[in-house]
Amino acid sequence: MTKESVMALRASKCANIIKAICELSELSLQEATDIFYKSETAGLIEDGVADLQCRSDKYLATIVLEEYKEKS
């Protein structure tokens, strides 16, 4: 895989997780995006932790929301 294709797949994964956050929590797209990119999970995905790439978007959205609730 090229570096560009990995970046495209990661961007698609992040977008799908943000969409799932919106659906699960009824937050706006902007709020969901902010919550996602401030989460530890987003950092792990950006670092390429392979285990997370295999998880479903909805599952990862749930993890991000749990992180957010713990911090709030």
CHARMM-style PDB file with segment names, atoms N, HN, CA, C and O in Angstrom:
ATOM      1  N   MET     1       0.831  -1.186   0.000  1.00  0.00      PROA
ATOM      2  CA  MET     1       0.000   0.000   0.000  1.00  0.00      PROA
ATOM      3  C   MET     1       0.874   1.247   0.000  1.00  0.00      PROA
ATOM      4  O   MET     1       1.906   1.305   0.669  1.00  0.00      PROA
ATOM      5  N   THR     2       0.447   2.216  -0.747  1.00  0.00      PROA
ATOM      6  HN  THR     2      -0.392   2.168  -1.290  1.00  0.00      PROA
ATOM      7  CA  THR     2       1.196   3.459  -0.770  1.00  0.00      PROA
ATOM      8  C   THR     2       0.825   4.316   0.437  1.00  0.00      PROA
ATOM      9  O   THR     2      -0.199   4.093   1.082  1.00  0.00      PROA
ATOM     10  N   LYS     3       1.663   5.284   0.724  1.00  0.00      PROA
ATOM     11  HN  LYS     3       2.495   5.465   0.200  1.00  0.00      PROA
ATOM     12  CA  LYS     3       1.402   6.194   1.833  1.00  0.00      PROA
ATOM     13  C   LYS     3       0.086   6.945   1.620  1.00  0.00      PROA
ATOM     14  O   LYS     3      -0.664   7.179   2.567  1.00  0.00      PROA
ATOM     15  N   GLU     4      -0.181   7.314   0.387  1.00  0.00      PROA
ATOM     16  HN  GLU     4       0.429   7.124  -0.382  1.00  0.00      PROA
ATOM     17  CA  GLU     4      -1.404   8.039   0.065  1.00  0.00      PROA
ATOM     18  C   GLU     4      -2.651   7.185   0.287  1.00  0.00      PROA
ATOM     19  O   GLU     4      -3.663   7.686   0.776  1.00  0.00      PROA
ATOM     20  N   SER     5      -2.588   5.911  -0.066  1.00  0.00      PROA
ATOM     21  HN  SER     5      -1.765   5.504  -0.464  1.00  0.00      PROA
ATOM     22  CA  SER     5      -3.747   5.042   0.124  1.00  0.00      PROA
ATOM     23  C   SER     5      -4.009   4.776   1.608  1.00  0.00      PROA
ATOM     24  O   SER     5      -5.163   4.672   2.023  1.00  0.00      PROA
ATOM     25  N   VAL     6      -2.959   4.668   2.397  1.00  0.00      PROA
ATOM     26  HN  VAL     6      -2.021   4.753   2.059  1.00  0.00      PROA
ATOM     27  CA  VAL     6      -3.118   4.490   3.841  1.00  0.00      PROA
ATOM     28  C   VAL     6      -3.772   5.734   4.438  1.00  0.00      PROA
ATOM     29  O   VAL     6      -4.670   5.629   5.273  1.00  0.00      PROA
ATOM     30  N   MET     7      -3.319   6.909   4.008  1.00  0.00      PROA
ATOM     31  HN  MET     7      -2.589   6.995   3.329  1.00  0.00      PROA
ATOM     32  CA  MET     7      -3.896   8.155   4.509  1.00  0.00      PROA
ATOM     33  C   MET     7      -5.363   8.281   4.104  1.00  0.00      PROA
ATOM     34  O   MET     7      -6.183   8.757   4.890  1.00  0.00      PROA
ATOM     35  N   ALA     8      -5.698   7.860   2.896  1.00  0.00      PROA
ATOM     36  HN  ALA     8      -5.033   7.473   2.258  1.00  0.00      PROA
ATOM     37  CA  ALA     8      -7.088   7.919   2.431  1.00  0.00      PROA
ATOM     38  C   ALA     8      -7.979   6.970   3.229  1.00  0.00      PROA
ATOM     39  O   ALA     8      -9.098   7.326   3.600  1.00  0.00      PROA
ATOM     40  N   LEU     9      -7.486   5.778   3.488  1.00  0.00      PROA
ATOM     41  HN  LEU     9      -6.578   5.489   3.187  1.00  0.00      PROA
ATOM     42  CA  LEU     9      -8.252   4.816   4.289  1.00  0.00      PROA
ATOM     43  C   LEU     9      -8.459   5.319   5.712  1.00  0.00      PROA
ATOM     44  O   LEU     9      -9.546   5.175   6.272  1.00  0.00      PROA
ATOM     45  N   ARG    10      -7.427   5.903   6.291  1.00  0.00      PROA
ATOM     46  HN  ARG    10      -6.544   6.019   5.836  1.00  0.00      PROA
ATOM     47  CA  ARG    10      -7.526   6.435   7.650  1.00  0.00      PROA
ATOM     48  C   ARG    10      -8.513   7.599   7.701  1.00  0.00      PROA
ATOM     49  O   ARG    10      -9.304   7.698   8.639  1.00  0.00      PROA
ATOM     50  N   ALA    11      -8.471   8.473   6.707  1.00  0.00      PROA
ATOM     51  HN  ALA    11      -7.828   8.393   5.945  1.00  0.00      PROA
ATOM     52  CA  ALA    11      -9.404   9.608   6.654  1.00  0.00      PROA
ATOM     53  C   ALA    11     -10.839   9.122   6.518  1.00  0.00      PROA
ATOM     54  O   ALA    11     -11.744   9.673   7.146  1.00  0.00      PROA
ATOM     55  N   SER    12     -11.052   8.104   5.711  1.00  0.00      PROA
ATOM     56  HN  SER    12     -10.317   7.656   5.202  1.00  0.00      PROA
ATOM     57  CA  SER    12     -12.384   7.533   5.541  1.00  0.00      PROA
ATOM     58  C   SER    12     -12.877   6.912   6.844  1.00  0.00      PROA
ATOM     59  O   SER    12     -14.042   7.064   7.211  1.00  0.00      PROA
ATOM     60  N   LYS    13     -11.988   6.215   7.535  1.00  0.00      PROA
ATOM     61  HN  LYS    13     -11.042   6.091   7.237  1.00  0.00      PROA
ATOM     62  CA  LYS    13     -12.341   5.599   8.818  1.00  0.00      PROA
ATOM     63  C   LYS    13     -12.753   6.674   9.826  1.00  0.00      PROA
ATOM     64  O   LYS    13     -13.761   6.532  10.518  1.00  0.00      PROA
ATOM     65  N   CYS    14     -11.975   7.738   9.901  1.00  0.00      PROA
ATOM     66  HN  CYS    14     -11.156   7.853   9.339  1.00  0.00      PROA
ATOM     67  CA  CYS    14     -12.281   8.826  10.838  1.00  0.00      PROA
ATOM     68  C   CYS    14     -13.620   9.472  10.500  1.00  0.00      PROA
ATOM     69  O   CYS    14     -14.413   9.755  11.398  1.00  0.00      PROA
ATOM     70  N   ALA    15     -13.877   9.707   9.226  1.00  0.00      PROA
ATOM     71  HN  ALA    15     -13.232   9.477   8.497  1.00  0.00      PROA
ATOM     72  CA  ALA    15     -15.148  10.304   8.810  1.00  0.00      PROA
ATOM     73  C   ALA    15     -16.324   9.411   9.178  1.00  0.00      PROA
ATOM     74  O   ALA    15     -17.364   9.904   9.617  1.00  0.00      PROA
ATOM     75  N   ASN    16     -16.171   8.115   9.005  1.00  0.00      PROA
ATOM     76  HN  ASN    16     -15.327   7.715   8.648  1.00  0.00      PROA
ATOM     77  CA  ASN    16     -17.238   7.176   9.357  1.00  0.00      PROA
ATOM     78  C   ASN    16     -17.474   7.120  10.861  1.00  0.00      PROA
ATOM     79  O   ASN    16     -18.615   6.979  11.301  1.00  0.00      PROA
ATOM     80  N   ILE    17     -16.417   7.229  11.647  1.00  0.00      PROA
ATOM     81  HN  ILE    17     -15.491   7.344  11.289  1.00  0.00      PROA
ATOM     82  CA  ILE    17     -16.561   7.241  13.103  1.00  0.00      PROA
ATOM     83  C   ILE    17     -17.287   8.509  13.536  1.00  0.00      PROA
ATOM     84  O   ILE    17     -18.167   8.454  14.395  1.00  0.00      PROA
ATOM     85  N   ILE    18     -16.935   9.634  12.960  1.00  0.00      PROA
ATOM     86  HN  ILE    18     -16.221   9.679  12.262  1.00  0.00      PROA
ATOM     87  CA  ILE    18     -17.594  10.903  13.291  1.00  0.00      PROA
ATOM     88  C   ILE    18     -19.076  10.834  12.943  1.00  0.00      PROA
ATOM     89  O   ILE    18     -19.923  11.293  13.709  1.00  0.00      PROA
ATOM     90  N   LYS    19     -19.380  10.264  11.799  1.00  0.00      PROA
ATOM     91  HN  LYS    19     -18.692   9.891  11.177  1.00  0.00      PROA
ATOM     92  CA  LYS    19     -20.783  10.093  11.413  1.00  0.00      PROA
ATOM     93  C   LYS    19     -21.517   9.218  12.429  1.00  0.00      PROA
ATOM     94  O   LYS    19     -22.652   9.516  12.799  1.00  0.00      PROA
ATOM     95  N   ALA    20     -20.882   8.156  12.871  1.00  0.00      PROA
ATOM     96  HN  ALA    20     -19.960   7.914  12.570  1.00  0.00      PROA
ATOM     97  CA  ALA    20     -21.498   7.271  13.865  1.00  0.00      PROA
ATOM     98  C   ALA    20     -21.692   7.981  15.202  1.00  0.00      PROA
ATOM     99  O   ALA    20     -22.686   7.745  15.889  1.00  0.00      PROA
ATOM    100  N   ILE    21     -20.753   8.849  15.576  1.00  0.00      PROA
ATOM    101  HN  ILE    21     -19.946   9.041  15.018  1.00  0.00      PROA
ATOM    102  CA  ILE    21     -20.910   9.632  16.805  1.00  0.00      PROA
ATOM    103  C   ILE    21     -22.157  10.501  16.702  1.00  0.00      PROA
ATOM    104  O   ILE    21     -22.935  10.589  17.652  1.00  0.00      PROA
ATOM    105  N   CYS    22     -22.350  11.139  15.558  1.00  0.00      PROA
ATOM    106  HN  CYS    22     -21.719  11.068  14.786  1.00  0.00      PROA
ATOM    107  CA  CYS    22     -23.550  11.961  15.340  1.00  0.00      PROA
ATOM    108  C   CYS    22     -24.815  11.129  15.492  1.00  0.00      PROA
ATOM    109  O   CYS    22     -25.770  11.557  16.141  1.00  0.00      PROA
ATOM    110  N   GLU    23     -24.825   9.961  14.906  1.00  0.00      PROA
ATOM    111  HN  GLU    23     -24.049   9.612  14.380  1.00  0.00      PROA
ATOM    112  CA  GLU    23     -26.008   9.096  14.945  1.00  0.00      PROA
ATOM    113  C   GLU    23     -26.297   8.571  16.350  1.00  0.00      PROA
ATOM    114  O   GLU    23     -27.457   8.477  16.749  1.00  0.00      PROA
ATOM    115  N   LEU    24     -25.261   8.232  17.091  1.00  0.00      PROA
ATOM    116  HN  LEU    24     -24.318   8.308  16.767  1.00  0.00      PROA
ATOM    117  CA  LEU    24     -25.436   7.671  18.429  1.00  0.00      PROA
ATOM    118  C   LEU    24     -25.812   8.718  19.472  1.00  0.00      PROA
ATOM    119  O   LEU    24     -26.491   8.405  20.450  1.00  0.00      PROA
ATOM    120  N   SER    25     -25.380   9.941  19.272  1.00  0.00      PROA
ATOM    121  HN  SER    25     -24.828  10.195  18.478  1.00  0.00      PROA
ATOM    122  CA  SER    25     -25.531  10.939  20.325  1.00  0.00      PROA
ATOM    123  C   SER    25     -26.385  12.136  19.941  1.00  0.00      PROA
ATOM    124  O   SER    25     -26.683  12.977  20.789  1.00  0.00      PROA
ATOM    125  N   GLU    26     -26.777  12.227  18.695  1.00  0.00      PROA
ATOM    126  HN  GLU    26     -26.535  11.545  18.006  1.00  0.00      PROA
ATOM    127  CA  GLU    26     -27.547  13.364  18.189  1.00  0.00      PROA
ATOM    128  C   GLU    26     -26.791  14.682  18.334  1.00  0.00      PROA
ATOM    129  O   GLU    26     -27.404  15.739  18.480  1.00  0.00      PROA
ATOM    130  N   LEU    27     -25.467  14.620  18.294  1.00  0.00      PROA
ATOM    131  HN  LEU    27     -24.969  13.762  18.175  1.00  0.00      PROA
ATOM    132  CA  LEU    27     -24.638  15.816  18.300  1.00  0.00      PROA
ATOM    133  C   LEU    27     -24.529  16.354  16.882  1.00  0.00      PROA
ATOM    134  O   LEU    27     -24.762  15.628  15.916  1.00  0.00      PROA
ATOM    135  N   SER    28     -24.178  17.617  16.759  1.00  0.00      PROA
ATOM    136  HN  SER    28     -23.989  18.207  17.544  1.00  0.00      PROA
ATOM    137  CA  SER    28     -23.946  18.189  15.438  1.00  0.00      PROA
ATOM    138  C   SER    28     -22.650  17.620  14.872  1.00  0.00      PROA
ATOM    139  O   SER    28     -21.836  17.055  15.602  1.00  0.00      PROA
ATOM    140  N   LEU    29     -22.474  17.773  13.589  1.00  0.00      PROA
ATOM    141  HN  LEU    29     -23.136  18.232  12.996  1.00  0.00      PROA
ATOM    142  CA  LEU    29     -21.255  17.298  12.934  1.00  0.00      PROA
ATOM    143  C   LEU    29     -20.031  17.986  13.527  1.00  0.00      PROA
ATOM    144  O   LEU    29     -19.007  17.341  13.753  1.00  0.00      PROA
ATOM    145  N   GLN    30     -20.124  19.284  13.778  1.00  0.00      PROA
ATOM    146  HN  GLN    30     -20.956  19.809  13.594  1.00  0.00      PROA
ATOM    147  CA  GLN    30     -19.003  20.038  14.357  1.00  0.00      PROA
ATOM    148  C   GLN    30     -18.660  19.536  15.758  1.00  0.00      PROA
ATOM    149  O   GLN    30     -17.488  19.354  16.086  1.00  0.00      PROA
ATOM    150  N   GLU    31     -19.680  19.314  16.582  1.00  0.00      PROA
ATOM    151  HN  GLU    31     -20.632  19.462  16.316  1.00  0.00      PROA
ATOM    152  CA  GLU    31     -19.447  18.816  17.940  1.00  0.00      PROA
ATOM    153  C   GLU    31     -18.816  17.426  17.916  1.00  0.00      PROA
ATOM    154  O   GLU    31     -17.873  17.146  18.656  1.00  0.00      PROA
ATOM    155  N   ALA    32     -19.344  16.567  17.062  1.00  0.00      PROA
ATOM    156  HN  ALA    32     -20.110  16.793  16.460  1.00  0.00      PROA
ATOM    157  CA  ALA    32     -18.814  15.201  16.953  1.00  0.00      PROA
ATOM    158  C   ALA    32     -17.368  15.212  16.461  1.00  0.00      PROA
ATOM    159  O   ALA    32     -16.539  14.435  16.934  1.00  0.00      PROA
ATOM    160  N   THR    33     -17.075  16.086  15.523  1.00  0.00      PROA
ATOM    161  HN  THR    33     -17.749  16.718  15.139  1.00  0.00      PROA
ATOM    162  CA  THR    33     -15.710  16.199  14.998  1.00  0.00      PROA
ATOM    163  C   THR    33     -14.755  16.657  16.095  1.00  0.00      PROA
ATOM    164  O   THR    33     -13.671  16.097  16.253  1.00  0.00      PROA
ATOM    165  N   ASP    34     -15.160  17.675  16.853  1.00  0.00      PROA
ATOM    166  HN  ASP    34     -16.041  18.130  16.725  1.00  0.00      PROA
ATOM    167  CA  ASP    34     -14.326  18.165  17.954  1.00  0.00      PROA
ATOM    168  C   ASP    34     -14.071  17.074  18.987  1.00  0.00      PROA
ATOM    169  O   ASP    34     -12.940  16.871  19.428  1.00  0.00      PROA
ATOM    170  N   ILE    35     -15.130  16.381  19.363  1.00  0.00      PROA
ATOM    171  HN  ILE    35     -16.049  16.546  19.004  1.00  0.00      PROA
ATOM    172  CA  ILE    35     -15.002  15.302  20.356  1.00  0.00      PROA
ATOM    173  C   ILE    35     -14.065  14.217  19.839  1.00  0.00      PROA
ATOM    174  O   ILE    35     -13.200  13.739  20.573  1.00  0.00      PROA
ATOM    175  N   PHE    36     -14.236  13.828  18.578  1.00  0.00      PROA
ATOM    176  HN  PHE    36     -14.939  14.217  17.982  1.00  0.00      PROA
ATOM    177  CA  PHE    36     -13.401  12.768  18.016  1.00  0.00      PROA
ATOM    178  C   PHE    36     -11.930  13.154  18.020  1.00  0.00      PROA
ATOM    179  O   PHE    36     -11.091  12.400  18.512  1.00  0.00      PROA
ATOM    180  N   TYR    37     -11.612  14.330  17.470  1.00  0.00      PROA
ATOM    181  HN  TYR    37     -12.294  14.942  17.070  1.00  0.00      PROA
ATOM    182  CA  TYR    37     -10.204  14.694  17.319  1.00  0.00      PROA
ATOM    183  C   TYR    37      -9.513  15.050  18.636  1.00  0.00      PROA
ATOM    184  O   TYR    37      -8.287  15.145  18.679  1.00  0.00      PROA
ATOM    185  N   LYS    38     -10.278  15.247  19.704  1.00  0.00      PROA
ATOM    186  HN  LYS    38     -11.274  15.170  19.669  1.00  0.00      PROA
ATOM    187  CA  LYS    38      -9.696  15.475  21.024  1.00  0.00      PROA
ATOM    188  C   LYS    38      -9.574  14.178  21.823  1.00  0.00      PROA
ATOM    189  O   LYS    38      -9.056  14.183  22.940  1.00  0.00      PROA
ATOM    190  N   SER    39     -10.046  13.078  21.260  1.00  0.00      PROA
ATOM    191  HN  SER    39     -10.467  13.074  20.353  1.00  0.00      PROA
ATOM    192  CA  SER    39     -10.039  11.802  21.980  1.00  0.00      PROA
ATOM    193  C   SER    39      -8.699  11.078  21.857  1.00  0.00      PROA
ATOM    194  O   SER    39      -7.934  11.287  20.916  1.00  0.00      PROA
ATOM    195  N   GLU    40      -8.448  10.227  22.836  1.00  0.00      PROA
ATOM    196  HN  GLU    40      -9.069  10.057  23.601  1.00  0.00      PROA
ATOM    197  CA  GLU    40      -7.265   9.370  22.789  1.00  0.00      PROA
ATOM    198  C   GLU    40      -7.374   8.376  21.637  1.00  0.00      PROA
ATOM    199  O   GLU    40      -6.375   8.023  21.011  1.00  0.00      PROA
ATOM    200  N   THR    41      -8.590   7.934  21.369  1.00  0.00      PROA
ATOM    201  HN  THR    41      -9.401   8.221  21.878  1.00  0.00      PROA
ATOM    202  CA  THR    41      -8.822   6.966  20.296  1.00  0.00      PROA
ATOM    203  C   THR    41      -8.381   7.527  18.948  1.00  0.00      PROA
ATOM    204  O   THR    41      -7.776   6.816  18.146  1.00  0.00      PROA
ATOM    205  N   ALA    42      -8.683   8.798  18.698  1.00  0.00      PROA
ATOM    206  HN  ALA    42      -9.174   9.375  19.350  1.00  0.00      PROA
ATOM    207  CA  ALA    42      -8.265   9.422  17.434  1.00  0.00      PROA
ATOM    208  C   ALA    42      -6.748   9.414  17.307  1.00  0.00      PROA
ATOM    209  O   ALA    42      -6.207   9.171  16.228  1.00  0.00      PROA
ATOM    210  N   GLY    43      -6.072   9.679  18.408  1.00  0.00      PROA
ATOM    211  HN  GLY    43      -6.512   9.876  19.285  1.00  0.00      PROA
ATOM    212  CA  GLY    43      -4.608   9.647  18.386  1.00  0.00      PROA
ATOM    213  C   GLY    43      -4.063   8.264  18.076  1.00  0.00      PROA
ATOM    214  O   GLY    43      -3.080   8.122  17.349  1.00  0.00      PROA
ATOM    215  N   LEU    44      -4.704   7.254  18.629  1.00  0.00      PROA
ATOM    216  HN  LEU    44      -5.502   7.370  19.219  1.00  0.00      PROA
ATOM    217  CA  LEU    44      -4.264   5.881  18.362  1.00  0.00      PROA
ATOM    218  C   LEU    44      -4.509   5.496  16.903  1.00  0.00      PROA
ATOM    219  O   LEU    44      -3.689   4.820  16.282  1.00  0.00      PROA
ATOM    220  N   ILE    45      -5.638   5.931  16.370  1.00  0.00      PROA
ATOM    221  HN  ILE    45      -6.305   6.480  16.874  1.00  0.00      PROA
ATOM    222  CA  ILE    45      -5.921   5.650  14.961  1.00  0.00      PROA
ATOM    223  C   ILE    45      -4.905   6.362  14.077  1.00  0.00      PROA
ATOM    224  O   ILE    45      -4.414   5.786  13.106  1.00  0.00      PROA
ATOM    225  N   GLU    46      -4.592   7.598  14.405  1.00  0.00      PROA
ATOM    226  HN  GLU    46      -4.991   8.065  15.194  1.00  0.00      PROA
ATOM    227  CA  GLU    46      -3.607   8.369  13.635  1.00  0.00      PROA
ATOM    228  C   GLU    46      -2.233   7.714  13.690  1.00  0.00      PROA
ATOM    229  O   GLU    46      -1.473   7.767  12.723  1.00  0.00      PROA
ATOM    230  N   ASP    47      -1.916   7.093  14.827  1.00  0.00      PROA
ATOM    231  HN  ASP    47      -2.533   7.050  15.613  1.00  0.00      PROA
ATOM    232  CA  ASP    47      -0.635   6.394  14.980  1.00  0.00      PROA
ATOM    233  C   ASP    47      -0.618   5.051  14.260  1.00  0.00      PROA
ATOM    234  O   ASP    47       0.427   4.408  14.159  1.00  0.00      PROA
ATOM    235  N   GLY    48      -1.788   4.625  13.757  1.00  0.00      PROA
ATOM    236  HN  GLY    48      -2.637   5.147  13.840  1.00  0.00      PROA
ATOM    237  CA  GLY    48      -1.860   3.396  12.985  1.00  0.00      PROA
ATOM    238  C   GLY    48      -1.949   2.128  13.807  1.00  0.00      PROA
ATOM    239  O   GLY    48      -1.506   1.070  13.362  1.00  0.00      PROA
ATOM    240  N   VAL    49      -2.511   2.218  14.991  1.00  0.00      PROA
ATOM    241  HN  VAL    49      -2.872   3.078  15.352  1.00  0.00      PROA
ATOM    242  CA  VAL    49      -2.701   1.013  15.803  1.00  0.00      PROA
ATOM    243  C   VAL    49      -3.616   0.074  15.019  1.00  0.00      PROA
ATOM    244  O   VAL    49      -4.801   0.353  14.835  1.00  0.00      PROA
ATOM    245  N   ALA    50      -3.054  -1.033  14.564  1.00  0.00      PROA
ATOM    246  HN  ALA    50      -2.091  -1.260  14.714  1.00  0.00      PROA
ATOM    247  CA  ALA    50      -3.745  -1.934  13.638  1.00  0.00      PROA
ATOM    248  C   ALA    50      -5.034  -2.500  14.218  1.00  0.00      PROA
ATOM    249  O   ALA    50      -6.014  -2.679  13.495  1.00  0.00      PROA
ATOM    250  N   ASP    51      -5.041  -2.779  15.491  1.00  0.00      PROA
ATOM    251  HN  ASP    51      -4.245  -2.634  16.079  1.00  0.00      PROA
ATOM    252  CA  ASP    51      -6.218  -3.360  16.116  1.00  0.00      PROA
ATOM    253  C   ASP    51      -7.440  -2.462  15.930  1.00  0.00      PROA
ATOM    254  O   ASP    51      -8.543  -2.956  15.696  1.00  0.00      PROA
ATOM    255  N   LEU    52      -7.250  -1.158  16.032  1.00  0.00      PROA
ATOM    256  HN  LEU    52      -6.354  -0.757  16.222  1.00  0.00      PROA
ATOM    257  CA  LEU    52      -8.378  -0.232  15.902  1.00  0.00      PROA
ATOM    258  C   LEU    52      -8.901  -0.164  14.472  1.00  0.00      PROA
ATOM    259  O   LEU    52     -10.095   0.048  14.263  1.00  0.00      PROA
ATOM    260  N   GLN    53      -8.046  -0.337  13.512  1.00  0.00      PROA
ATOM    261  HN  GLN    53      -7.076  -0.509  13.682  1.00  0.00      PROA
ATOM    262  CA  GLN    53      -8.475  -0.284  12.114  1.00  0.00      PROA
ATOM    263  C   GLN    53      -9.468  -1.394  11.790  1.00  0.00      PROA
ATOM    264  O   GLN    53     -10.272  -1.274  10.865  1.00  0.00      PROA
ATOM    265  N   CYS    54      -9.403  -2.464  12.555  1.00  0.00      PROA
ATOM    266  HN  CYS    54      -8.750  -2.562  13.306  1.00  0.00      PROA
ATOM    267  CA  CYS    54     -10.264  -3.624  12.316  1.00  0.00      PROA
ATOM    268  C   CYS    54     -11.611  -3.532  13.039  1.00  0.00      PROA
ATOM    269  O   CYS    54     -12.524  -4.304  12.750  1.00  0.00      PROA
ATOM    270  N   ARG    55     -11.731  -2.608  13.959  1.00  0.00      PROA
ATOM    271  HN  ARG    55     -10.989  -1.981  14.194  1.00  0.00      PROA
ATOM    272  CA  ARG    55     -12.971  -2.460  14.731  1.00  0.00      PROA
ATOM    273  C   ARG    55     -14.019  -1.723  13.910  1.00  0.00      PROA
ATOM    274  O   ARG    55     -13.688  -0.957  13.005  1.00  0.00      PROA
ATOM    275  N   SER    56     -15.274  -1.960  14.231  1.00  0.00      PROA
ATOM    276  HN  SER    56     -15.543  -2.582  14.967  1.00  0.00      PROA
ATOM    277  CA  SER    56     -16.350  -1.292  13.499  1.00  0.00      PROA
ATOM    278  C   SER    56     -16.394   0.184  13.863  1.00  0.00      PROA
ATOM    279  O   SER    56     -15.967   0.584  14.946  1.00  0.00      PROA
ATOM    280  N   ASP    57     -16.912   0.979  12.950  1.00  0.00      PROA
ATOM    281  HN  ASP    57     -17.259   0.654  12.071  1.00  0.00      PROA
ATOM    282  CA  ASP    57     -17.017   2.420  13.174  1.00  0.00      PROA
ATOM    283  C   ASP    57     -17.925   2.721  14.366  1.00  0.00      PROA
ATOM    284  O   ASP    57     -17.628   3.597  15.178  1.00  0.00      PROA
ATOM    285  N   LYS    58     -19.012   2.001  14.459  1.00  0.00      PROA
ATOM    286  HN  LYS    58     -19.253   1.289  13.800  1.00  0.00      PROA
ATOM    287  CA  LYS    58     -19.967   2.215  15.551  1.00  0.00      PROA
ATOM    288  C   LYS    58     -19.326   1.873  16.903  1.00  0.00      PROA
ATOM    289  O   LYS    58     -19.537   2.586  17.884  1.00  0.00      PROA
ATOM    290  N   TYR    59     -18.561   0.810  16.956  1.00  0.00      PROA
ATOM    291  HN  TYR    59     -18.390   0.231  16.159  1.00  0.00      PROA
ATOM    292  CA  TYR    59     -17.871   0.431  18.183  1.00  0.00      PROA
ATOM    293  C   TYR    59     -16.894   1.523  18.596  1.00  0.00      PROA
ATOM    294  O   TYR    59     -16.858   1.918  19.761  1.00  0.00      PROA
ATOM    295  N   LEU    60     -16.111   2.007  17.656  1.00  0.00      PROA
ATOM    296  HN  LEU    60     -16.141   1.686  16.709  1.00  0.00      PROA
ATOM    297  CA  LEU    60     -15.135   3.053  17.959  1.00  0.00      PROA
ATOM    298  C   LEU    60     -15.821   4.354  18.360  1.00  0.00      PROA
ATOM    299  O   LEU    60     -15.322   5.080  19.220  1.00  0.00      PROA
ATOM    300  N   ALA    61     -16.963   4.652  17.741  1.00  0.00      PROA
ATOM    301  HN  ALA    61     -17.368   4.063  17.042  1.00  0.00      PROA
ATOM    302  CA  ALA    61     -17.732   5.839  18.124  1.00  0.00      PROA
ATOM    303  C   ALA    61     -18.188   5.722  19.568  1.00  0.00      PROA
ATOM    304  O   ALA    61     -18.165   6.704  20.310  1.00  0.00      PROA
ATOM    305  N   THR    62     -18.600   4.534  19.970  1.00  0.00      PROA
ATOM    306  HN  THR    62     -18.619   3.736  19.367  1.00  0.00      PROA
ATOM    307  CA  THR    62     -19.020   4.299  21.352  1.00  0.00      PROA
ATOM    308  C   THR    62     -17.857   4.522  22.318  1.00  0.00      PROA
ATOM    309  O   THR    62     -18.035   5.113  23.383  1.00  0.00      PROA
ATOM    310  N   ILE    63     -16.686   4.055  21.949  1.00  0.00      PROA
ATOM    311  HN  ILE    63     -16.542   3.574  21.084  1.00  0.00      PROA
ATOM    312  CA  ILE    63     -15.489   4.239  22.776  1.00  0.00      PROA
ATOM    313  C   ILE    63     -15.169   5.733  22.921  1.00  0.00      PROA
ATOM    314  O   ILE    63     -14.865   6.202  24.017  1.00  0.00      PROA
ATOM    315  N   VAL    64     -15.239   6.474  21.812  1.00  0.00      PROA
ATOM    316  HN  VAL    64     -15.486   6.093  20.921  1.00  0.00      PROA
ATOM    317  CA  VAL    64     -14.958   7.908  21.841  1.00  0.00      PROA
ATOM    318  C   VAL    64     -15.961   8.629  22.737  1.00  0.00      PROA
ATOM    319  O   VAL    64     -15.584   9.505  23.516  1.00  0.00      PROA
ATOM    320  N   LEU    65     -17.232   8.263  22.628  1.00  0.00      PROA
ATOM    321  HN  LEU    65     -17.538   7.551  21.995  1.00  0.00      PROA
ATOM    322  CA  LEU    65     -18.255   8.894  23.470  1.00  0.00      PROA
ATOM    323  C   LEU    65     -18.040   8.569  24.943  1.00  0.00      PROA
ATOM    324  O   LEU    65     -18.257   9.426  25.799  1.00  0.00      PROA
ATOM    325  N   GLU    66     -17.620   7.352  25.250  1.00  0.00      PROA
ATOM    326  HN  GLU    66     -17.444   6.655  24.555  1.00  0.00      PROA
ATOM    327  CA  GLU    66     -17.310   6.991  26.632  1.00  0.00      PROA
ATOM    328  C   GLU    66     -16.150   7.819  27.180  1.00  0.00      PROA
ATOM    329  O   GLU    66     -16.192   8.279  28.321  1.00  0.00      PROA
ATOM    330  N   GLU    67     -15.118   8.006  26.361  1.00  0.00      PROA
ATOM    331  HN  GLU    67     -15.085   7.633  25.434  1.00  0.00      PROA
ATOM    332  CA  GLU    67     -13.982   8.849  26.746  1.00  0.00      PROA
ATOM    333  C   GLU    67     -14.473  10.273  27.050  1.00  0.00      PROA
ATOM    334  O   GLU    67     -14.083  10.873  28.052  1.00  0.00      PROA
ATOM    335  N   TYR    68     -15.317  10.792  26.187  1.00  0.00      PROA
ATOM    336  HN  TYR    68     -15.634  10.305  25.374  1.00  0.00      PROA
ATOM    337  CA  TYR    68     -15.837  12.143  26.334  1.00  0.00      PROA
ATOM    338  C   TYR    68     -16.646  12.287  27.631  1.00  0.00      PROA
ATOM    339  O   TYR    68     -16.498  13.270  28.356  1.00  0.00      PROA
ATOM    340  N   LYS    69     -17.486  11.315  27.908  1.00  0.00      PROA
ATOM    341  HN  LYS    69     -17.606  10.515  27.319  1.00  0.00      PROA
ATOM    342  CA  LYS    69     -18.313  11.364  29.121  1.00  0.00      PROA
ATOM    343  C   LYS    69     -17.451  11.287  30.384  1.00  0.00      PROA
ATOM    344  O   LYS    69     -17.763  11.925  31.390  1.00  0.00      PROA
ATOM    345  N   GLU    70     -16.370  10.506  30.331  1.00  0.00      PROA
ATOM    346  HN  GLU    70     -16.117   9.988  29.514  1.00  0.00      PROA
ATOM    347  CA  GLU    70     -15.474  10.402  31.473  1.00  0.00      PROA
ATOM    348  C   GLU    70     -14.758  11.718  31.754  1.00  0.00      PROA
ATOM    349  O   GLU    70     -14.514  12.060  32.911  1.00  0.00      PROA
ATOM    350  N   LYS    71     -14.421  12.455  30.699  1.00  0.00      PROA
ATOM    351  HN  LYS    71     -14.619  12.177  29.759  1.00  0.00      PROA
ATOM    352  CA  LYS    71     -13.711  13.725  30.841  1.00  0.00      PROA
ATOM    353  C   LYS    71     -14.655  14.856  31.264  1.00  0.00      PROA
ATOM    354  O   LYS    71     -14.224  15.833  31.876  1.00  0.00      PROA
ATOM    355  N   SER    72     -15.930  14.719  30.938  1.00  0.00      PROA
ATOM    356  HN  SER    72     -16.280  13.925  30.441  1.00  0.00      PROA
ATOM    357  CA  SER    72     -16.891  15.790  31.246  1.00  0.00      PROA
ATOM    358  C   SER    72     -17.352  15.756  32.675  1.00  0.00      PROA
ATOM    359  OT1 SER    72     -18.159  16.591  33.084  1.00  0.00      PROA
TER     360      SER     72
END
